[in-house]
Structure formats: C-alpha cells, structure tokens
Amino acid sequence: MGHRTRPTAAEDFAPADLMQGLLVISSFGFWAVMLGLMPVLLFRVWLAG
C-alpha cells in the first residue's frame, strides 16, 4: 500500500529492451504479412500457370 512509483521508472525500459521489443514486434509483423501474402502469391502463381 505504501509503495509509490519510483521517479526512475523510465530507466526500467532501457534502449536495449526497447530495441528488442521493436525487433520482436517488427518480426511478428513481418511474419504476419508473409503468412498473409503467401496464399495470395500462391493463388496468383496458380492462376498464371
């Protein structure tokens, strides 16, 4: 009950952690886009064939 947020809370999110988070999010978005486009690309190749 008596604990308050420390003024150095921003230091918990170090630049390294921020970069790792961005890397995970970007990689997740990359795979989401790839998995989303793969059926479309395969379908277009199948149509072209």
Long-range contacts (C-beta under 8 A, 24 or more apart in sequence): none
